Amino acid sequence: MEDKDYQKSFDSTNLLVFLYSYKKPIITITVVAAIVSAAVSFMIQEKFLSTVILFPASTNSISKSLMTQDVTGKLDINAFGEEEQAEQLLQILNSDDISGYIRNKYNLMKHYGFKSDENFALTNTVKQYQENVTFKRTEFNSVRIDVLDHNKDTAALIANDISDRLDSVRTRMQQERALIGLRIIEDEYKSMQTYMKSMDDSLTAIRKKGLTDFEVEVEQLTKAYYEALSKGNSSIVKELEKKLEIFAEYGSAYRSLTENLEFEREQLALLRAKYEETKADATRSLSTKFVVNQAWPAEKKAYPIRWLIVLVSTFSAFLLTILGIIALENFRKIK
C-alpha cells in the first residue's frame, strides 16, 4: 500500500517541482558542460570552406561534337550534360588519380600534421582528405566541389585545382582508348591501300593489252567485226578476232576489278573519315565541364560552429543529468 501511494505521489508530482528539488546538481553539471564544450570548441582548429560549382558537358568528344551530323542536338558542343554525365564526373572526382595529384602537389601529409615515418601516415592523410574534400550532385544536376582547410587560400587553390584536373583525367582516359582505335584504323587503312594498289596494278596490266573501256570497246569491235565479215575482208576479220579474244580472256577480270575498285574507293573514303574523327579524339580535347562558380578564399570560417557545439553539448548534459536522476530515483524506489 505504501509503495502504491509513493508511486502515485511521484508520478503526479509536477516535473518542475521535481527538477527544482535537484536544481544544484542539474545546474552544476549543465554549467560545467557549457564551460567544457566552449573550451573544447575553441581548441578545434578553424577551417574555411571554398566551393566550385560546375555543370557536366553532354560530350567532350571532338568527333561527335564537330565532325558528326547530330540531328538530336544532344551532342552539341554547348549542351549541358544530364544525370549520367554528372554521375560520371563524380566517379572521376573520387578517383585516386585526382586525390593523389592533390596530395602530392600540396604535400597534404605535412599540411595535415602527419609525419611520413609514423604508422598509418598515408591512411590518415587520405582519411583527412576525404573528410575535408567532398563532391555531390545538386538538385539542378550540377556538381559541387567543397573543400575545407585551415588555410583559406589553400582551400580555394585545392578546389580550383580539382576542377582543372578533372579535364585532364577524363581526357587522358578517353585518349588512351582513342589511340588504340586510331592504330587499328591506321592498320586497316594501310591494308586497304595496299589491296587497292594491287588491283590497280592488275587493271593497268590489262589496259596495256588494249582494254581501256570494256563496254564501249567491245561494242565497237563487235560491230566492226561483223561489218568486216559481211564485206569479206579476211585480214581485218582476223585482226579483230585477236582483239576479241583478248577481250574475252580479260574482259571479266577487267569488269570485276573496275567494280571492286569503285567499291573499295567508297570504303576507303568512309574509313578515311573515321580515321580523321578518331585522330581528332586521340590528339585534341574539349573541356568536360562548364564552370559556374570558381572557388575563392572565404572571409569567414565555416567550421567549427562554436555556438552550436556549446548548445548541443549543454542540452545533452542537461538531458542526461535528468535521465540519470530519474534512474537513480527509480533504483532507490525498487531497492
C-alpha atoms as one frame of an Amber mdcrd trajectory, in Angstrom:
protein
   0.000   0.000   0.000   2.843   2.304   0.846   4.539   1.578  -2.487   1.383
   2.400  -4.410   0.962   5.686  -2.559   4.606   6.546  -3.239   4.278   5.689
  -6.933   1.131   7.764  -7.247   2.720  10.671  -5.395   5.873  10.522  -7.544
   4.013  10.262 -10.834   1.682  13.116 -10.053   4.439  15.460  -8.885   4.931
  18.406 -11.140   8.040  17.970 -13.258   9.251  21.459 -12.492   8.989  20.789
  -8.783  10.878  17.556  -9.235  13.638  19.269 -11.197  13.760  22.128  -8.713
  14.483  19.678  -5.923  17.622  18.650  -7.822  18.466  22.095  -9.052  22.008
  22.138  -7.698  23.361  19.038  -9.454  21.440  19.882 -12.637  22.706  23.455
 -12.767  26.225  22.448 -11.788  26.539  19.736 -14.417  24.923  21.910 -17.123
  27.204  24.863 -16.424  30.283  22.643 -16.329  29.239  21.062 -19.650  28.774
  24.510 -21.188  32.205  25.671 -19.998  33.944  22.485 -21.108  32.227  22.439
 -24.538  33.088  26.104 -25.055  36.708  25.428 -24.158  36.814  22.398 -26.461
  35.207  24.329 -29.331  37.969  26.937 -29.109  40.570  24.155 -29.223  39.170
  22.801 -32.503  41.117  24.072 -35.495  39.197  26.531 -37.638  38.523  25.603
 -41.257  37.499  27.707 -44.229  35.203  26.494 -46.990  35.755  27.060 -50.712
  33.331  25.787 -53.348  33.359  25.148 -57.087  30.069  24.563 -58.910  30.113
  23.133 -62.411  27.849  21.501 -64.951  28.956  18.473 -66.976  29.130  18.820
 -70.750  26.974  16.477 -72.791  30.123  15.254 -74.550  33.773  16.190 -74.810
  34.351  14.184 -77.977  35.510  16.447 -80.794  34.421  13.995 -83.489  30.890
  13.734 -82.116  30.545  17.416 -81.345  32.073  18.901 -84.501  32.611  16.231
 -87.160  29.452  14.122 -86.973  25.973  15.187 -88.024  23.754  15.167 -84.936
  20.050  15.504 -85.660  19.074  15.101 -81.998  21.145  18.050 -80.753  22.310
  16.063 -77.721  25.917  16.138 -78.879  26.028  19.899 -79.284  29.338  21.278
 -78.063  27.444  23.765 -75.883  24.855  21.344 -74.480  24.790  20.627 -70.750
  25.029  17.017 -69.677  22.342  15.063 -67.884  22.315  12.875 -64.788  24.500
  10.201 -66.372  27.269  12.681 -67.201  27.065  14.189 -63.699  27.497  10.737
 -62.143  30.489  10.090 -64.401  32.115  13.312 -63.194  31.548  12.288 -59.574
  33.281   8.958 -60.181  36.287  10.711 -61.717  36.408  13.301 -58.921  36.570
  10.475 -56.371  39.355   8.689 -58.257  42.833   8.075 -56.878  44.231   9.972
 -59.844  42.807  13.269 -58.613  43.231  12.678 -54.880  46.821  11.502 -55.360
  47.629  14.508 -57.512  46.273  16.925 -54.891  48.011  15.123 -52.011  51.365
  15.279 -53.770  51.046  18.829 -55.086  50.139  20.331 -51.713  52.099  17.851
 -49.583  48.951  17.199 -47.582  50.643  14.726 -45.275  52.751  17.517 -43.840
  49.984  20.076 -44.288  47.640  17.987 -42.139  50.294  17.499 -39.480  51.314
  13.880 -40.117  54.896  12.642 -40.248  55.927  10.326 -43.042  57.685   7.919
 -40.666  54.741   7.444 -38.314  52.366   4.487 -38.545  49.445   4.816 -40.976
  50.560   8.285 -42.070  49.224   7.802 -45.614  45.987   6.228 -44.385  45.379
   9.108 -42.008  46.178  11.629 -44.739  43.706  10.010 -47.129  41.069   9.904
 -44.390  41.606  13.587 -43.585  41.429  14.438 -47.289  38.127  12.583 -47.631
  36.746  14.489 -44.652  37.868  17.854 -45.997  37.059  17.360 -49.682  33.542
  16.345 -50.704  31.673  16.068 -54.002  27.952  15.864 -54.586  25.374  16.277
 -57.320  22.921  19.079 -56.671  19.186  19.137 -57.344  19.907  21.150 -60.500
  22.116  18.343 -61.887  25.290  20.341 -61.333  28.310  19.042 -59.415  29.532
  20.789 -56.278  33.110  20.561 -55.022  33.553  21.605 -51.359  36.997  21.939
 -49.787  37.650  22.657 -46.095  41.084  23.726 -44.911  42.596  25.690 -42.032
  44.216  27.958 -44.651  41.590  29.825 -46.666  43.888  30.364 -49.654  44.834
  26.683 -49.776  41.166  25.673 -49.676  40.431  27.807 -52.735  43.520  26.606
 -54.605  42.710  22.943 -53.968  39.088  23.344 -55.101  40.101  25.051 -58.349
  42.906  22.551 -58.975  40.484  19.645 -58.597  38.191  21.289 -61.139  41.087
  21.782 -63.559  42.425  18.277 -63.030  39.025  16.846 -63.909  39.512  17.737
 -67.575  42.975  16.223 -67.860  41.980  12.946 -66.168  38.906  12.406 -68.312
  40.773  13.431 -71.478  43.614  11.026 -70.670  41.168   8.163 -70.142  39.396
   8.797 -73.432  42.536   9.477 -75.459  44.149   6.229 -74.305  41.198   4.352
 -75.784  41.070   6.583 -78.874  44.774   5.946 -79.574  44.136   2.199 -79.619
  41.279   2.742 -82.063  43.458   5.043 -84.159  46.159   2.371 -84.514  43.535
  -0.181 -85.569  42.084   2.174 -88.194  45.579   3.106 -89.442  46.431  -0.576
 -89.953  43.131  -1.178 -91.734  43.622   1.932 -93.871  47.123   0.907 -94.956
  45.962  -2.652 -95.640  43.121  -1.382 -97.830  45.502   0.945 -99.695  47.855
  -1.969-100.397  44.959  -4.117-101.612  43.675  -1.346-103.878  47.159  -0.769
-105.312  47.429  -4.447-106.220  44.054  -4.276-108.010  45.052  -1.067-109.734
  48.308  -2.655-110.922  46.364  -5.614-112.313  43.972  -3.245-114.061  46.896
  -1.306-115.543  48.379  -4.520-116.906  45.064  -5.354-118.581  44.778  -1.864
-120.043  48.218  -2.309-121.644  46.733  -5.191-123.602  44.249  -2.776-125.182
  41.300  -2.743-122.792  40.553   0.781-121.652  36.746   0.977-121.674  35.385
  -2.555-121.928  31.701  -1.882-122.557  32.253   0.702-125.280  35.184  -1.012
-126.936  33.625  -4.475-127.087  30.533  -2.996-128.694  32.624  -1.164-131.299
  34.831  -4.198-132.012  31.831  -6.484-132.396  30.191  -4.056-134.800  33.433
  -3.686-136.809  33.898  -7.477-136.852  30.523  -8.176-138.375  30.939  -5.385
-140.918  34.323  -6.794-141.987  32.832 -10.284-142.083  29.952  -9.135-144.304
  32.396  -7.425-146.674  34.640 -10.483-146.772  37.700  -8.601-145.532  39.531
 -11.560-144.010  42.625  -9.668-142.860  40.582  -7.249-140.809  38.430 -10.111
-139.507  41.496 -11.974-138.238  42.861  -8.830-136.595  39.527  -8.134-134.899
  39.239 -11.756-133.804  42.576 -11.459-131.988  41.369  -8.356-130.187  38.057
 -10.008-129.344  39.949 -12.987-127.937  41.860 -10.607-125.638  38.580  -9.033
-124.560  37.073 -12.485-123.993  40.085 -13.559-121.921  40.463 -10.441-119.772
  37.027  -8.845-120.008  35.526 -10.450-116.899  38.655  -9.657-114.860  38.571
  -6.064-116.113  34.939  -5.597-115.102  35.451  -7.300-111.769  38.494  -5.193
-110.941  36.753  -1.998-112.026  33.683  -2.705-109.901  35.762  -3.768-106.899
  37.960  -0.710-107.146  34.915   1.567-107.172  33.512  -0.174-104.099  36.864
  -0.081-102.296  37.256   3.638-103.037  33.937   4.287-101.311  35.001   2.173
 -98.329  38.365   3.917 -98.227  36.626   7.312 -98.148  34.460   6.169 -95.207
  37.491   4.757 -93.444  39.383   7.985 -94.072  36.552   9.990 -92.469  36.561
   7.631 -89.477  40.316   7.948 -89.261  40.086  11.742 -89.112  37.416  11.560
 -86.391  39.416   9.119 -84.275  42.596  11.132 -84.796  40.800  14.245 -83.533
  39.647  12.380 -80.400  43.137  10.981 -79.824  45.066  14.220 -80.237  42.657
  17.056 -79.397  40.460  17.698 -76.395  37.422  19.660 -75.284  36.523  20.725
 -71.766  34.396  18.220 -69.925  32.572  20.834 -67.889  31.052  24.283 -67.636
  32.282  26.108 -64.528  29.514  28.173 -62.925  31.424  29.357 -59.848  35.150
  29.155 -59.213  36.474  28.878 -55.674  37.693  31.941 -53.828  39.221  32.381
 -50.356  36.447  32.567 -47.750  36.281  35.613 -45.471  34.707  33.706 -42.554
  35.375  30.302 -41.094  32.883  27.539 -41.847  33.941  25.157 -39.085  33.571
  24.761 -36.172  30.217  26.386 -35.372  31.041  27.035 -31.742  27.628  28.167
 -30.539  26.080  25.010 -31.971  28.684  22.802 -30.269  28.070  24.537 -26.921
  24.289  24.375 -27.346  24.182  20.686 -28.263  26.695  19.691 -25.582  24.933
  21.705 -22.875  21.490  20.392 -23.763  22.811  16.824 -23.927  24.388  17.177
 -20.481  21.154  18.676 -19.109  19.057  15.853 -20.568  21.429  13.100 -19.418
  21.501  14.581 -15.928  17.702  14.483 -15.697  17.587  10.909 -17.015  20.278
   9.924 -14.539  18.334  11.450 -11.629  15.140   9.681 -12.724  17.010   6.387
 -12.994  18.518   6.932  -9.556  15.094   7.653  -8.041  13.650   4.517  -9.624
  16.570   2.474  -8.359  16.015   3.780  -4.836  12.299   3.043  -5.066  12.920
  -0.515  -6.242  15.565  -1.053  -3.567
